[in-house]
């Protein structure tokens, strides 16, 4: 897939030219059969990440085959791969169908994990489940390791998050 953003290097990464980024972020997108969603997300996400002056790489992790989807395995595998590839201090797990609306929602890690999709337009910007987080979640490396990632035991769509 080719995006109309000439600044993005082959492999989906970018870093600011005029400054040292304060955050090195791996964006992990679990993917299956949603090419239009992926193209739309990337066309919005790349410019936002660049305006935020982040050093980032986007990992699109796809489950192959026709078996039941396991989003957790797809995300955990991508996390392990990214962890081995570079020294990221921040990981963003990003559903392919959630499009960022505002640059003020920072794709960087703070002291605590950050749930970035608490308000979604099709849900009237109201948090639907107080006991679940998902959609777009940003964690430091130590948070992902301490939680042992996502549970691989849930198969199918929905309610499989932290």
C-alpha positions as CSV (number, residue, x, y, z in Angstrom):
1,X,0.0,0.0,0.0
2,X,1.4,3.3,-1.0
3,X,0.4,6.5,0.8
4,X,0.7,10.0,-0.6
5,X,3.1,11.2,2.1
6,X,6.5,11.4,0.6
7,X,8.2,12.0,4.0
8,X,7.3,8.5,5.2
9,X,10.2,6.1,4.6
10,X,9.7,2.7,3.1
11,X,8.6,0.4,6.0
12,X,6.3,3.1,7.5
13,X,8.6,5.1,9.6
14,X,9.4,8.8,10.0
15,X,11.4,11.0,12.3
16,X,11.7,14.8,12.5
17,X,14.5,16.4,10.5
18,X,15.0,19.6,12.6
19,X,14.9,18.3,16.2
20,X,15.4,15.3,18.4
21,X,12.0,13.6,19.1
22,X,11.2,13.2,22.8
23,X,9.3,10.0,22.0
24,X,10.0,6.9,19.9
25,X,6.7,5.3,19.2
26,X,5.7,2.0,17.7
27,X,2.1,2.1,16.3
28,X,0.7,-1.4,16.1
29,X,-2.4,-1.9,13.9
30,X,-4.1,-5.3,14.0
31,X,-5.5,-5.9,10.6
32,X,-7.7,-8.3,8.7
33,X,-9.6,-7.7,5.4
34,X,-10.2,-3.9,5.9
35,X,-8.1,-2.3,3.2
36,X,-10.2,0.8,2.9
37,X,-10.1,1.3,6.7
38,X,-6.4,0.9,6.7
39,X,-5.8,3.4,3.8
40,X,-8.1,6.0,5.5
41,X,-6.4,5.5,8.9
42,X,-2.9,5.9,7.5
43,X,-3.8,9.0,5.4
44,X,-5.0,10.7,8.7
45,X,-2.5,9.2,11.1
46,X,0.8,9.9,9.3
47,X,0.3,13.7,9.1
48,X,-0.8,13.9,12.8
49,X,2.2,12.0,14.0
50,X,4.5,14.2,12.0
51,X,2.9,17.4,13.3
52,X,3.5,16.0,16.8
53,X,7.2,15.6,15.9
54,X,7.3,11.9,16.9
55,X,9.9,9.4,15.9
56,X,7.6,6.6,14.9
57,X,7.1,3.4,12.9
58,X,3.8,1.9,12.0
59,X,3.5,-1.9,12.2
60,X,0.5,-3.4,10.4
61,X,0.0,-6.9,11.8
62,X,-2.2,-9.2,9.8
63,X,-3.6,-12.6,10.7
64,X,-3.6,-14.8,7.7
65,X,-6.1,-17.6,6.8
66,X,-9.8,-17.8,7.3
67,X,-9.9,-19.0,10.9
68,X,-11.5,-17.1,13.7
69,X,-9.7,-13.7,14.3
70,X,-7.5,-13.4,17.4
71,X,-6.7,-9.7,17.7
72,X,-4.7,-10.3,20.9
73,X,-2.3,-12.8,19.3
74,X,-1.9,-10.4,16.3
75,X,-1.0,-7.4,18.6
76,X,1.2,-9.4,21.0
77,X,3.2,-10.8,18.0
78,X,3.6,-7.3,16.6
79,X,4.8,-6.0,20.0
80,X,7.4,-8.7,20.3
81,X,8.6,-8.1,16.8
82,X,8.8,-4.3,17.3
83,X,10.5,-4.8,20.7
84,X,13.3,-6.8,18.9
85,X,13.5,-4.3,16.0
86,X,14.2,-1.0,17.8
87,X,14.3,0.8,21.2
88,X,10.8,2.2,21.4
89,X,9.8,3.8,24.7
90,X,6.1,3.9,23.8
91,X,3.7,1.5,22.1
92,X,0.3,2.4,20.6
93,X,-2.2,-0.3,19.9
94,X,-4.6,1.2,17.3
95,X,-7.8,-0.3,15.9
96,X,-7.9,0.1,12.1
97,X,-11.4,1.6,12.1
98,X,-10.8,4.4,14.6
99,X,-9.7,7.6,12.9
100,X,-8.1,10.4,14.9
101,X,-10.1,13.6,14.8
102,X,-7.8,16.0,16.7
103,X,-4.0,16.7,16.9
104,X,-4.4,17.5,20.6
105,X,-4.8,13.8,21.3
106,X,-1.0,13.1,21.7
107,X,0.4,9.9,20.5
108,X,3.1,9.8,23.2
109,X,3.5,8.1,26.6
110,X,3.1,9.7,29.9
111,X,3.6,8.2,33.3
112,X,0.5,6.0,33.0
113,X,-1.2,4.1,30.2
114,X,-3.5,6.3,28.1
115,X,-6.8,5.2,26.6
116,X,-7.2,7.5,23.6
117,X,-10.6,6.3,22.3
118,X,-12.8,7.0,25.3
119,X,-15.0,9.2,23.0
120,X,-16.0,7.8,19.6
121,X,-18.3,9.7,17.3
122,X,-20.6,6.8,16.5
123,X,-21.1,6.3,20.3
124,X,-21.9,10.0,20.8
125,X,-18.5,10.4,22.5
126,X,-19.7,8.5,25.6
127,X,-17.6,5.8,27.2
128,X,-19.5,2.6,26.7
129,X,-17.7,0.2,29.1
130,X,-16.0,1.4,32.3
131,X,-14.4,-1.9,32.9
132,X,-12.8,-2.2,29.4
133,X,-10.2,-0.3,27.5
134,X,-9.4,-0.8,23.8
135,X,-9.6,0.9,20.5
136,X,-6.5,3.0,20.8
137,X,-4.3,2.4,23.8
138,X,-0.8,3.8,24.5
139,X,1.6,2.2,26.9
140,X,5.2,2.4,27.9
141,X,7.3,-0.7,27.2
142,X,7.3,-1.6,30.9
143,X,3.5,-1.4,31.1
144,X,3.1,-3.9,28.3
145,X,5.7,-6.3,29.8
146,X,4.2,-6.0,33.3
147,X,0.7,-6.8,32.0
148,X,2.0,-9.7,29.9
149,X,0.2,-8.1,26.9
150,X,-3.3,-9.0,25.7
151,X,-4.9,-12.3,26.6
152,X,-4.6,-14.8,23.8
153,X,-7.5,-16.8,25.1
154,X,-10.3,-14.7,23.5
155,X,-11.2,-15.5,19.9
156,X,-13.5,-13.4,17.7
157,X,-14.4,-9.7,17.7
158,X,-15.2,-7.5,20.7
159,X,-14.6,-7.4,24.5
160,X,-11.1,-8.8,24.4
161,X,-9.1,-5.9,25.7
162,X,-7.1,-5.3,28.8
